[in-house]
Amino acid sequence: MEKTCAVIGSGIAGLAAAIRIAAKGYKVVVFEANSYPGGKIRQQFAKGYRFDMGPSVLMLPNLIDELFSLHNKNPRDYFSYSPIETSFKYFFEDGLVINAYADVEKFGREIESKTTDTKADFDNYRQDIEEKYRITSGVFIENSLHVFKNYLSWKMVSGFLNIHKIDSFKTMNEGNRRFFKDPHMLQIFNNYATYVGSNPYVAPATLNVIQHLEINLGAYMPDKGIYSMVEALVRLAKDVGVSFRLNTRVTEIVTKENRVVGIATIVESCIPFDRVVSNMDIYFTYKKLLPKVKLPKRIINQPKSSSIMAFYWGVNKEHPQLGIHSMLFSAKERDEYDAVFENQTIYRDPTLYIFITSKHVKSDAPPGCENWFVLTTAPNDQGQDWNSLLQETRKNTIAKINRVLHTDIEQHIEFEDMLTPAMIRDNYSSAFGAVYGNSSNSKFAAFFRHANFSKKIKGLFFVGGSVHPGPGLPMCLNSAKIMDKVFK
């Protein structure tokens, strides 16, 4: 008899899980509450513009290519991507602009010529974050912390023998201060904490492995935009027999005698399945889909990550001083982190991230125009007055862009959409609107993420940014890879 598996949610991890499980010979059905696949990775078309509206930095694209190789498919027949020559352009209030070149030698010379730090400082830093990644990848980035036999592997043993080298008892800021003195450089490298919704003055320096992925291994851009990854994976999934049921909200994971027996939807009380994989936020997986199962309170009640507030603008003017990825930094870094993480609000001088895909995908905006995705870090939803914060943040965002870029941006905005933490909570079933699941502001955060399988319910598995090994595109893809290792 053919074995069956339901995947709840079609985020990048859910798609990767479906493709991996199909390679095991299962009949896989993906259930998605929205009318489109992709989860937080989505796109919007308006007035001649196309916007990628979720994750925006592609790292470790080999993890995507690997999914095609599992089925002996050529990934380039489905989608393509290119390295970005200047991964980021960093703008500061004092007028300094630093270009983060993909060529690390060139980036090092840029640092030495524009700051009080040296190329040698940068080279030493790169070696340090590479070693941190080498140690941690074998311990928990690529393996489960919840399978005993893994602790007997050489990678795990070697990782634990070198655990003192990952600076888990220093903060990210303290770790960065070991190598840099210039405040511009510290602000650049501290900002990587926001990639996982964390505060660099609290989060462990171990998280500086994020920089390794972008700086040492490189940032990439899909040639048809970020959403083309979703389209390619959906096409692959269908080609290998996976079926999709969109506009279908799962209401329960049905269990019997501590074993999965199927799933229920709004219109069907029990669709039988041998296995179930949840790509839903782990908080809501338990709260909404497993009402009869005891909550793992130690994990569920962990503090949540920060969120984002974003504006999507169709801009009828080109800005050659900006890159695909640009960052306009706050003049007072520490005050901004305190505002978000201590005072649960958005700072009056927010650091802004501007993502413009039309600089790479020319068809994403009309000729002479650009599609701007403008993002700032926000607290998760604790009942704030988001309408007031939205208007205040928009005003401060406009003022900062005009001040730093010497422009009058508002007169060039011909289309606008926006996103708040409350919208993220409601549209993506993300607990408290937190984009990155549980907070990483603890040295033990990696050990407080839910396993990729259930220890109590046989046949139930979990993937996505709210479970092990954590948030971000590479980690979500790794969550599916780890699930694949324990799937049985």
Secondary structure, DSSP 8 states (H G I E B T S, - for coil): ---EEEEE--SHHHHHHHHHHHTTT-EEEEE-SSSSS-TT--EEEETTEEEE-S---B--THHHHHHHHTTT--GGGT--EEE-SEEEEEE-TTS-EEEEESSHHHHHHHHHHHSSS-HHHHHHHHHHHHHHHHHHIIIIISS-SS-GGGGGSHHHHHHHHTGGGG-TTSBHHHHHHTT--SHHHHHHHHGGGGGGT--TTTSBGGGGHHHIIIIIS--EEETT-THHHHHHHHHHHHHTT-EEE-S--EEEEEESSSBEEEEEESS-S-EE-SEEEE-S-HHHIIIII-TTS---HHHHTS-B--EEEEEEEEESS--TT--SEEEE--S-HHHHHHHHHTS-S--SS--EEEE-GGGTSGGGS-TT-EEEEEEEEE---SS--HHHHHHHHHHHHHHHHHHHHTS-GGGGEEEEEEE-HHHHHHHH--GGG-TTSB---STTGGGGSB-SB-SSSBTEEE-STTBTT-SSHHHHHHHHHHHHHH--
